[in-house]
Amino acid sequence: MLLNKMIAERKKILGQFETSNEMQKYNIGEWVKFEDKNNRLIENKKIENNKKMVVILTRENKKWKVQPAIIIHKKNTTNITTT
């Protein structure tokens, strides 16, 4: 029973470490993109890190909470205007 508890705790810590590393790949204010559940491409700015999620702000001022593993860099930002 103790061994199972120790294994579960170790697995939890490793998962948190992996999530933290994924979040640090992108800086706040950086342009990123991801696909929503309807396979639409969302391209916007990263504005915040939560414990497990990254917050993205759209041009329409809608906030998305996204898992950091699905975010990728938006390479070309020349056609994006900020308001």
C-alpha positions as CSV (number, residue, x, y, z in Angstrom):
1,M,0.0,0.0,0.0
2,L,2.8,2.4,0.9
3,L,4.7,1.5,-2.3
4,N,1.6,2.3,-4.4
5,K,1.2,5.6,-2.7
6,M,4.9,6.5,-3.3
7,I,4.6,5.5,-7.0
8,A,1.4,7.6,-7.5
9,E,3.1,10.6,-5.8
10,R,6.2,10.3,-8.0
11,K,4.0,10.0,-11.2
12,K,2.1,13.1,-10.1
13,I,5.3,15.1,-9.6
14,L,6.7,14.0,-13.0
15,G,3.5,15.1,-14.7
16,Q,3.7,18.5,-13.0
17,F,7.3,18.9,-14.1
18,E,6.5,18.0,-17.7
19,T,3.6,20.5,-17.8
20,S,5.8,23.2,-16.3
21,N,8.4,22.5,-19.0
22,E,5.8,22.7,-21.7
23,M,4.6,26.1,-20.4
24,Q,8.0,27.6,-20.3
25,K,8.6,27.0,-24.0
26,Y,6.5,30.1,-24.8
27,N,6.7,33.6,-23.2
28,I,3.8,35.7,-22.2
29,G,2.9,38.0,-25.0
30,E,4.2,35.6,-27.7
31,W,1.9,34.7,-30.6
32,V,0.9,31.0,-30.6
33,K,-1.7,28.8,-32.3
34,F,-3.7,25.7,-31.5
35,E,-6.7,23.8,-32.9
36,D,-10.0,23.9,-30.9
37,K,-12.3,20.9,-30.5
38,N,-13.9,21.7,-33.9
39,N,-10.5,21.6,-35.6
40,R,-10.5,25.4,-36.2
41,L,-7.1,27.0,-36.0
42,I,-6.9,29.6,-33.3
43,E,-4.0,32.1,-33.5
44,N,-3.5,34.6,-30.6
45,K,-1.3,35.8,-27.8
46,K,-0.3,33.9,-24.7
47,I,-1.3,36.0,-21.7
48,E,-1.0,33.9,-18.6
49,N,0.2,30.6,-17.1
50,N,-2.1,28.8,-14.6
51,K,-1.2,25.7,-12.6
52,K,-1.9,23.3,-15.5
53,M,-3.1,25.5,-18.4
54,V,-2.0,28.3,-20.5
55,V,-4.4,31.2,-21.1
56,I,-4.7,32.6,-24.6
57,L,-6.5,35.9,-25.5
58,T,-8.2,36.1,-28.9
59,R,-8.8,39.3,-30.9
60,E,-12.4,39.2,-29.8
61,N,-11.2,39.3,-26.1
62,K,-12.2,35.7,-25.5
63,K,-10.0,33.7,-23.1
64,W,-9.1,30.2,-23.9
65,K,-7.5,27.8,-21.3
66,V,-5.4,25.4,-23.2
67,Q,-3.1,22.5,-22.4
68,P,0.4,23.6,-23.1
69,A,1.2,20.4,-25.1
70,I,-1.1,21.4,-28.0
71,I,0.3,24.9,-28.5
72,I,2.7,25.7,-31.2
73,H,4.6,28.9,-32.2
74,K,2.9,31.2,-34.7
75,K,5.8,31.9,-37.1
76,N,4.4,34.7,-39.2
77,T,2.8,37.6,-37.3
78,T,3.0,40.2,-40.0
79,N,-0.7,39.9,-40.9
80,I,-1.9,40.2,-37.3
81,T,-3.0,43.5,-35.9
82,T,-3.3,44.3,-32.2
83,T,-6.0,46.4,-30.8
